[in-house]
């Protein structure tokens, strides 16, 4: 039981780390797109 809890906790921490990395990647892609296409966009940021 305790081992299962530890396993789930470790899994969740890994998923959180991956999520943070994904968010950073998305932000970098947005910056790249803005640099390539410097027109002001009317969409939400």
DSSP file (Angstrom, degrees, kcal/mol; ACC not computed):
  #  RESIDUE AA STRUCTURE BP1 BP2  ACC     N-H-->O    O-->H-N    N-H-->O    O-->H-N    TCO  KAPPA ALPHA  PHI   PSI    X-CA   Y-CA   Z-CA
    1    1 A X     >        0   0    0      0, 0.0     4,-2.1     0, 0.0     5,-0.2   0.000 360.0 360.0 360.0 -51.5    0.0    0.0    0.0
    2    2 A X  H  >  +     0   0    0      1,-0.2     4,-2.3     2,-0.2     5,-0.2   0.879 360.0  53.1 -64.0 -36.8    2.7    2.5    1.0
    3    3 A X  H  > S+     0   0    0      1,-0.2     4,-2.3     2,-0.2    -1,-0.2   0.886 107.0  52.4 -65.1 -38.2    4.8    1.5   -2.0
    4    4 A X  H  > S+     0   0    0      2,-0.2     4,-2.5     1,-0.2    -1,-0.2   0.910 108.8  50.0 -64.4 -42.0    1.9    2.2   -4.3
    5    5 A X  H  X S+     0   0    0     -4,-2.1     4,-2.5     1,-0.2    -2,-0.2   0.925 110.7  49.2 -61.7 -44.3    1.4    5.6   -2.8
    6    6 A X  H  X S+     0   0    0     -4,-2.3     4,-2.4     1,-0.2    -1,-0.2   0.892 110.4  51.7 -61.7 -39.6    5.1    6.4   -3.2
    7    7 A X  H  X S+     0   0    0     -4,-2.3     4,-2.4     1,-0.2    -1,-0.2   0.921 110.7  47.4 -63.0 -44.8    4.9    5.2   -6.8
    8    8 A X  H  X S+     0   0    0     -4,-2.5     4,-2.5     2,-0.2    -2,-0.2   0.896 111.3  51.3 -64.8 -39.6    1.9    7.5   -7.5
    9    9 A X  H  X S+     0   0    0     -4,-2.5     4,-2.3     2,-0.2    -2,-0.2   0.924 111.0  47.7 -63.9 -44.3    3.6   10.4   -5.9
   10   10 A X  H  X S+     0   0    0     -4,-2.4     4,-2.1     1,-0.2    -1,-0.2   0.910 111.4  51.3 -61.8 -42.1    6.7    9.9   -8.0
   11   11 A X  H  X S+     0   0    0     -4,-2.4     4,-2.2     1,-0.2    -2,-0.2   0.912 109.8  49.7 -61.0 -43.4    4.6    9.6  -11.1
   12   12 A X  H  X S+     0   0    0     -4,-2.5     4,-2.5     1,-0.2    -1,-0.2   0.897 108.8  51.7 -65.6 -40.2    2.8   12.8  -10.3
   13   13 A X  H  X S+     0   0    0     -4,-2.3     4,-2.2     1,-0.2    -1,-0.2   0.899 109.8  50.1 -63.2 -39.3    6.1   14.7   -9.8
   14   14 A X  H  X S+     0   0    0     -4,-2.1     4,-2.4     2,-0.2    -2,-0.2   0.909 110.5  49.7 -64.2 -41.0    7.3   13.5  -13.1
   15   15 A X  H  X S+     0   0    0     -4,-2.2     4,-2.4     2,-0.2    -2,-0.2   0.897 109.9  50.7 -65.9 -39.3    4.1   14.6  -14.8
   16   16 A X  H  X S+     0   0    0     -4,-2.5     4,-2.3     2,-0.2    -1,-0.2   0.913 110.3  49.9 -63.5 -41.4    4.4   18.1  -13.2
   17   17 A X  H  X S+     0   0    0     -4,-2.2     4,-2.1     1,-0.2    -2,-0.2   0.916 111.8  48.0 -62.1 -43.1    8.0   18.4  -14.4
   18   18 A X  H  X S+     0   0    0     -4,-2.4     4,-2.4     1,-0.2    -1,-0.2   0.883 109.9  53.1 -65.1 -37.5    6.9   17.4  -17.9
   19   19 A X  H  X S+     0   0    0     -4,-2.4     4,-2.5     2,-0.2    -2,-0.2   0.915 108.7  48.8 -64.5 -43.0    4.1   19.9  -17.8
   20   20 A X  H  X S+     0   0    0     -4,-2.3     4,-2.2     1,-0.2    -1,-0.2   0.916 111.5  50.0 -62.1 -42.7    6.4   22.7  -16.8
   21   21 A X  H  X S+     0   0    0     -4,-2.1     4,-2.2     1,-0.2    -2,-0.2   0.893 110.0  51.1 -63.2 -39.3    8.8   21.8  -19.6
   22   22 A X  H  X S+     0   0    0     -4,-2.4     4,-2.6     2,-0.2    -2,-0.2   0.922 108.6  50.9 -63.6 -44.0    5.9   21.8  -22.1
   23   23 A X  H  X S+     0   0    0     -4,-2.5     4,-2.3     1,-0.2    -2,-0.2   0.909 110.5  49.5 -60.7 -41.6    4.7   25.2  -21.0
   24   24 A X  H  X S+     0   0    0     -4,-2.2     4,-2.2     1,-0.2    -1,-0.2   0.901 110.5  50.6 -63.9 -40.1    8.3   26.6  -21.4
   25   25 A X  H  X S+     0   0    0     -4,-2.2     4,-2.4     2,-0.2    -2,-0.2   0.915 109.4  50.7 -63.3 -42.8    8.4   25.0  -24.9
   26   26 A X  H  X S+     0   0    0     -4,-2.6     4,-2.4     1,-0.2    -2,-0.2   0.915 109.7  50.5 -61.7 -43.2    5.1   26.6  -25.9
   27   27 A X  H  X S+     0   0    0     -4,-2.3     4,-2.2     1,-0.2    -1,-0.2   0.906 110.2  49.8 -62.0 -41.0    6.3   30.0  -24.7
   28   28 A X  H  X S+     0   0    0     -4,-2.2     4,-2.3     1,-0.2    -1,-0.2   0.901 110.4  50.3 -64.4 -39.9    9.5   29.6  -26.7
   29   29 A X  H  X S+     0   0    0     -4,-2.4     4,-2.6     2,-0.2    -2,-0.2   0.901 108.9  52.0 -65.0 -40.0    7.5   28.7  -29.8
   30   30 A X  H  X S+     0   0    0     -4,-2.4     4,-2.4     1,-0.2    -1,-0.2   0.921 110.0  48.9 -60.9 -43.3    5.2   31.7  -29.3
   31   31 A X  H  X S+     0   0    0     -4,-2.2     4,-2.2     1,-0.2    -1,-0.2   0.897 110.7  50.8 -64.3 -39.6    8.3   34.0  -29.2
   32   32 A X  H  X S+     0   0    0     -4,-2.3     4,-2.2     2,-0.2    -2,-0.2   0.927 110.3  49.3 -62.3 -44.6    9.7   32.4  -32.3
   33   33 A X  H  X S+     0   0    0     -4,-2.6     4,-2.0     1,-0.2    -2,-0.2   0.909 111.2  49.5 -61.9 -42.0    6.4   32.9  -34.1
   34   34 A X  H  < S+     0   0    0     -4,-2.4    -1,-0.2     1,-0.2    -2,-0.2   0.885 110.4  50.8 -65.1 -37.7    6.3   36.6  -33.0
   35   35 A X  H  < S+     0   0    0     -4,-2.2     3,-0.4     1,-0.2    -1,-0.2   0.880 115.1  42.6 -67.1 -36.9    9.9   37.1  -34.2
   36   36 A X  H  < S+     0   0    0     -4,-2.2     2,-0.3     1,-0.3    -1,-0.2   0.780 126.8  32.6 -77.4 -26.7    9.1   35.6  -37.6
   37   37 A X     <  +     0   0    0     -4,-2.0    -1,-0.3    -5,-0.2    -2,-0.1  -0.667  68.3 173.6-133.4  75.2    5.8   37.4  -37.9
   38   38 A X        +     0   0    0     -3,-0.4    -4,-0.1    -2,-0.3    -1,-0.1   0.392  37.0 122.2 -74.5   5.1    6.1   40.8  -36.1
   39   39 A X  S    S-     0   0    0      1,-0.1     2,-0.3    -5,-0.0    -2,-0.1  -0.410  75.8-103.7 -63.9 141.9    2.7   42.1  -37.2
   40   40 A X        -     0   0    0     -2,-0.1     2,-0.3     1,-0.0    -1,-0.1  -0.510  39.0-142.5 -66.1 129.9    0.5   43.0  -34.3
   41   41 A X        -     0   0    0     -2,-0.3    -1,-0.0     1,-0.1     4,-0.0  -0.743  11.5-149.4 -97.9 143.7   -2.1   40.3  -33.8
   42   42 A X        +     0   0    0     -2,-0.3    -1,-0.1     2,-0.1     3,-0.1   0.564  68.7 101.0 -84.1  -8.4   -5.7   41.0  -32.8
   43   43 A X  S    S-     0   0    0      1,-0.1     2,-0.1     2,-0.0    -2,-0.1  -0.208  85.7 -87.0 -75.2 167.3   -6.0   37.6  -31.0
   44   44 A X              0   0    0      1,-0.1    -1,-0.1     0, 0.0    -2,-0.1  -0.450 360.0 360.0 -72.2 145.6   -5.7   37.1  -27.3
   45   45 A X              0   0    0     -2,-0.1    -1,-0.1    -3,-0.1    -2,-0.0   0.430 360.0 360.0 -97.6 360.0   -2.2   36.6  -25.9
